[in-house]
Amino acid sequence: MRSLLTAAAISLAFTLFLTPIFLRLFRRWGWGQVIRTPENVHNPSHGAKRGTPTMGGTIFILGTIVGYLVGAYTGNNPPTISGLLVLWMMVGFGAVGFIDDFMKVRSQRSLGLSGWRKIVGQLLVVVPFAVVGLNFANTWEETPVSPYVSIFRDLPVLSFFALGPVLGWLLYLAWTSFIGVAYSNSVNLTDGLDGLAAGAGIFVTGAYSLIAFWQFNQACWGGEGLSPGAFSACYPTPNPFDLAIVSASFVGALVGFLWWQAPKAEVFMGDVGSMSIGGVVAAMAILTRTELLSVLVAGVFIIAPGSVILQRMYFKATRGKRLFLMSPFHHHLEMRGWPEVKITVRMWIIAGLLAVSGIGFFYVEWLSQT
């Protein structure tokens, strides 16, 4: 518990107190936001945001790493392969976003990496994650990532390798890549208003910290929690406490960062921030064996891409008509005249309700097994 609390506190202090120093550096380097606002969006404040320091995601990425390492060693809980895999996804997806942001800032245009180049970069991060995750078994022959599809835990009937090793690896890599790329781009689409993605990310990763900590308390091995066989509902998740530490550290870093991003934002997280949030959400869903449950826990990040998909389908089906005034959905609400702060706060409420509902279903499933 000391490690978990220390990690969150150090990350929070890092982003809360050091962000102004980073902002001075960002201004000196010319890292100002490029804004492209459609004329029909009823929010003139968007134009005023031009030049606001961006790429602030680098701040909470650094804060998370510092908090995690300090917390881990303070409580004598050295980093494990599971925790390092979460950091890999956070830093790797953040690097892809950083390249995209830097290209926009350098050219002063809203054009960075093309869609396919961005996906290729994301695959270069998630494929090594998947390969490493299916190796490095612990004492009980459990690897950080499971070769099964999962909801609350692994579903033995849905094994990727039931069809053979070659096809199994292809299916496993495709599934893991889909989760990583989907969440990274989903958070990126959600990040359109001040504090929206950061606040929603706090609820989602906070929920995953609780899930991982519960798995630690109900683990199947004596060294990880309860003794084997104490409950039929025990969780064979490797290194659950380390997962709780790294996610708590990420939550603390986001909370400190949100202090400076609350409307009117003094810094934007940029693609480096939104993609890193998506990377952490994807990694935690995969490593805690709750991939399908993540659709509920992280449901707030599905609204934006879902609205874009519905808009395109409706546009093609009706030959030019639009379902929403504009997609993603939060821009539709702006065009309806909703203030930016109202949209952000209500999306936070939705994020909290969905995250709590996911935790509730997770707990009810455990009760049904005891």
C-alpha positions, 0 to 999 in steps of 0.5 A: 500500500505504501508503494501505491500511495507514494507513486500516486502522490509523487506523480501528482506533485510532479505535474502539479508543481513542475508544469509551469516550468515545462510551459516556459520551456514549451513557449521558448521552443515554440510548441504552440497549438495549431487550431483549425476551427470550422466556422459553423462551430458556435464557440469563438473561444477555439480561435483564441486557443491558438498558440497555447503550449501543446504536447503537455502529455510529455509532462504526465508521461514523465510524472508517471515514470518518476512516481512509479519508480519512486513508489515501487522502490519506496515500498520495496516492490521492484518493477515487474515485467507487467508494470514495464509493459504498461510504461512501454505502451504509454511511452511508445504511443506517446512517441507516435503522438509526439512525432505527429504533434511536432510535425504540426507545430513545425509546419504550423498546419493541422497536418501531421502523420497521415492516418496509415503512418500513424497506425503503422507507428502504433503497430510498431509499439503494440506488436512488441508488447504482445510478443513480450507479454506472451513470454517471461512466465512467472513461477506458476507458468503464467505470462503477463498477457494471456492467449485467451479472450477475457471479460472478467478473467480468461475465457478458456473456450476462446483460445487463440491457439486452439487453431494451431500455433501459426494461426494462433499467433496471427489471431493473437497479434491481430486482437492485441493490435486492435485493442491498442490501436482502437483505444489510442485513436479513440482517446485521440478523437475524444481529446477535443475540449479542455480537460475532457480526455484528461478528466475521463482518463482519471476515471478510467485508469482509476477504475483499473487501479482498483481492479488490479488491486482487487485482483492482488487481494484475491490472487491465486498464489500465496505470494500474491495474496490469498492461498491457492484454492481459498476461493474459486474466484481467485485471479491468476493475473501476474503482478497485479499489485505492480499494475495497481501501482503504475495505474495509480501513478498515472492517475496522480499525474493526470490529476496534477496535469488537469489542474493546468488544463481545466478550462480555459486550458493553459496547456494542451496534452496534444496527441502525445498525451491522448495516445499515451492515455489510450496506450495505458487503458489498452495495456491495463485491459489486456494485462488485467484480463478484462478486455471485453469489460473495458468496453464498459469501463472505458466506454466514454472513449467509445462515444467519440469514435462511435459517433464518427462511424455512425455519421459516415454510415448514415451519410452514405446510407442517406446519400448526403444527410447527416445524423449529427451536426458534426462529429465527434459527438462533443462538437455536435453538442457545441454546434447545438450551443452547449458551453464547452465547460458543460459538455466537459463536466457532463462527459466526466459524469458519464465517464465516472458512471461507466467506470463505476458500472464496470467495477460493479459488474466485476465485483458481482462476477466475483461474488457469483464465484464465491 
